[in-house]
């Protein structure tokens, strides 16, 4: 936040340092597509399809300040996204059958934050001239806290049965 070129040109030795960050990052990723075929006694061949898509993202804004040996930082963010999980079963060897589909859609959204403070204590040791100066040995002490705010989720659950040969579709369950 402060121009380092001006700092060098002006020979400014300010005890303050500032920083800021803005980020949009993937938080979770769901991506699978699995097909399995098995033989069930009395039914013969059954094919199962499992599919998951979507994910969540986190938009974050952070600020930090340092004065001499004390640093303070705060991040504020928003997590959002949508995840879909679907399971479909097809009975391949039956003449009259219903394919079953189970789908869960989950929408996610909520605010997060975290903050921290840190102090660096530099041990002193005598220099060549006998004067105490900062050494490379140091002790760092800090504290950290984060949000306990709830992340809101909205879930839609949809179950259906379909007979493609007769064009019949039956909604077994729709739950919000």
C-alpha positions as a printed NumPy array, in Angstrom:
array([[  0.   ,   0.   ,   0.   ],
       [  3.042,   2.234,   0.3  ],
       [  5.172,   2.801,  -2.777],
       [  8.596,   1.174,  -2.173],
       [ 10.277,   3.392,  -4.807],
       [  9.234,   6.577,  -2.992],
       [ 10.373,   5.007,   0.244],
       [ 13.887,   4.513,  -1.218],
       [ 14.047,   7.898,  -2.948],
       [ 12.793,   9.836,   0.076],
       [ 14.922,   7.693,   2.42 ],
       [ 11.845,   7.419,   4.539],
       [ 12.264,   5.128,   7.55 ],
       [  8.63 ,   4.813,   8.623],
       [  7.92 ,   2.329,  11.434],
       [  4.659,   1.423,   9.651],
       [  4.207,  -1.278,   6.981],
       [  0.878,  -2.092,   5.334],
       [ -0.399,  -4.903,   3.126],
       [ -3.64 ,  -5.852,   1.405],
       [ -4.835,  -8.881,  -0.573],
       [ -7.913,  -9.76 ,  -2.621],
       [ -8.471, -13.359,  -3.714],
       [-11.025, -15.621,  -5.363],
       [-10.009, -19.213,  -4.802],
       [-11.537, -22.661,  -5.215],
       [-12.498, -23.97 ,  -1.786],
       [-13.853, -27.429,  -2.677],
       [-14.198, -29.232,  -6.022],
       [-16.545, -32.126,  -6.815],
       [-16.105, -33.998, -10.075],
       [-16.785, -37.686, -10.557],
       [-18.637, -39.804, -13.086],
       [-18.748, -43.543, -12.303],
       [-20.655, -46.293, -14.123],
       [-20.842, -49.83 , -12.692],
       [-22.645, -52.901, -13.957],
       [-23.557, -55.799, -11.69 ],
       [-25.74 , -58.889, -11.764],
       [-28.497, -59.121,  -9.132],
       [-30.183, -62.457,  -8.49 ],
       [-33.72 , -62.522,  -9.96 ],
       [-33.213, -59.263, -11.903],
       [-30.04 , -59.992, -13.893],
       [-28.045, -56.975, -15.096],
       [-28.282, -53.636, -13.239],
       [-26.292, -50.516, -14.195],
       [-25.59 , -47.769, -11.642],
       [-24.477, -44.26 , -12.566],
       [-22.903, -41.98 ,  -9.932],
       [-22.166, -38.38 , -10.853],
       [-21.04 , -35.376,  -8.861],
       [-20.418, -31.843, -10.137],
       [-19.824, -28.372,  -8.81 ],
       [-17.844, -26.931,  -5.964],
       [-17.451, -23.967,  -3.685],
       [-15.35 , -20.829,  -3.904],
       [-14.073, -18.323,  -1.398],
       [-13.824, -14.596,  -2.091],
       [-11.497, -13.027,   0.438],
       [-10.23 ,  -9.549,   1.307],
       [ -7.379,  -9.138,   3.775],
       [ -5.572,  -6.225,   5.411],
       [ -2.504,  -6.148,   7.612],
       [ -0.467,  -3.496,   9.391],
       [  2.882,  -3.663,  11.139],
       [  4.197,  -1.065,  13.556],
       [  7.775,  -1.735,  14.603],
       [  7.615,  -5.298,  15.993],
       [  3.826,  -5.695,  16.287],
       [  1.738,  -7.032,  13.365],
       [ -2.058,  -7.189,  13.082],
       [ -4.067,  -8.77 ,  10.255],
       [ -7.722,  -9.366,   9.382],
       [ -9.296, -11.434,   6.577],
       [-12.977, -11.22 ,   5.638],
       [-14.43 , -13.707,   3.182],
       [-17.554, -15.15 ,   1.617],
       [-17.887, -18.858,   0.771],
       [-20.382, -19.752,  -1.977],
       [-21.159, -22.463,  -4.512],
       [-23.361, -25.357,  -5.576],
       [-22.762, -29.114,  -5.46 ],
       [-24.884, -31.736,  -7.251],
       [-24.735, -35.453,  -6.466],
       [-26.792, -37.83 ,  -8.58 ],
       [-27.381, -41.592,  -8.501],
       [-29.268, -43.38 , -11.285],
       [-30.109, -47.083, -11.517],
       [-31.141, -48.825, -14.761],
       [-32.492, -52.365, -14.938],
       [-31.124, -53.445, -18.32 ],
       [-32.546, -56.95 , -18.605],
       [-36.182, -56.376, -17.579],
       [-38.95 , -55.743, -20.117],
       [-41.091, -53.513, -17.89 ],
       [-39.067, -51.554, -15.379],
       [-38.609, -48.161, -13.813],
       [-35.225, -46.419, -13.825],
       [-34.66 , -44.678, -10.501],
       [-32.854, -41.369, -10.075],
       [-31.811, -39.791,  -6.779],
       [-30.454, -36.226,  -7.014],
       [-29.255, -33.892,  -4.257],
       [-28.551, -30.22 ,  -5.048],
       [-26.778, -28.308,  -2.287],
       [-26.284, -24.513,  -2.382],
       [-23.758, -23.056,   0.046],
       [-23.15 , -19.47 ,   1.189],
       [-21.824, -17.669,   4.226],
       [-19.374, -15.142,   5.63 ],
       [-16.081, -16.009,   7.329],
       [-13.397, -13.992,   9.051],
       [-10.122, -14.513,  10.853],
       [ -7.749, -12.186,  12.652],
       [ -4.349, -12.4  ,  14.221],
       [ -1.802, -10.378,  16.138],
       [  1.906, -11.103,  16.466],
       [  4.788,  -9.607,  18.457],
       [  8.475, -10.232,  17.742],
       [ 10.922,  -9.824,  20.615],
       [ 14.543,  -9.543,  19.466],
       [ 17.133, -10.603,  22.019],
       [ 19.986,  -8.161,  22.456],
       [ 23.681,  -8.896,  22.506],
       [ 26.665,  -6.574,  22.746],
       [ 28.184,  -5.428,  19.46 ],
       [ 31.874,  -4.77 ,  18.751],
       [ 31.593,  -1.353,  20.335],
       [ 29.978,  -2.797,  23.485],
       [ 26.527,  -1.329,  22.765],
       [ 23.548,  -3.72 ,  22.953],
       [ 22.033,  -4.387,  19.523],
       [ 19.284,  -6.661,  18.14 ],
       [ 20.596, -10.149,  17.484],
       [ 19.31 , -12.724,  15.035],
       [ 17.786, -14.628,  17.966],
       [ 14.153, -13.783,  18.502],
       [ 10.959, -14.907,  20.182],
       [  7.648, -14.649,  18.308],
       [  4.362, -14.629,  20.255],
       [  0.949, -14.436,  18.623],
       [ -2.76 , -14.984,  18.941],
       [ -5.308, -16.019,  16.318],
       [ -9.084, -16.138,  16.14 ],
       [-11.652, -17.039,  13.509],
       [-15.368, -16.96 ,  12.889],
       [-17.897, -19.346,  14.262],
       [-20.548, -17.93 ,  11.956],
       [-22.708, -20.61 ,  10.345],
       [-22.382, -21.363,   6.658],
       [-25.915, -21.49 ,   5.224],
       [-26.842, -24.481,   3.092],
       [-29.974, -25.072,   1.056],
       [-30.621, -28.599,  -0.089],
       [-33.057, -29.854,  -2.71 ],
       [-33.631, -33.596,  -2.855],
       [-35.359, -35.133,  -5.874],
       [-36.242, -38.819,  -6.389],
       [-37.953, -40.008,  -9.55 ],
       [-38.828, -43.211, -11.374],
       [-39.065, -43.355, -15.129],
       [-40.151, -46.002, -17.629],
       [-38.688, -44.934, -20.96 ],
       [-40.614, -47.572, -22.96 ],
       [-44.018, -46.206, -21.905],
       [-43.068, -42.541, -21.285],
       [-44.145, -42.79 , -17.657],
       [-42.452, -40.541, -15.098],
       [-43.283, -40.675, -11.403],
       [-41.911, -38.196,  -8.852],
       [-41.439, -40.211,  -5.71 ],
       [-40.114, -37.399,  -3.503],
       [-39.279, -33.699,  -3.814],
       [-37.961, -32.243,  -0.607],
       [-36.672, -28.676,  -0.087]])
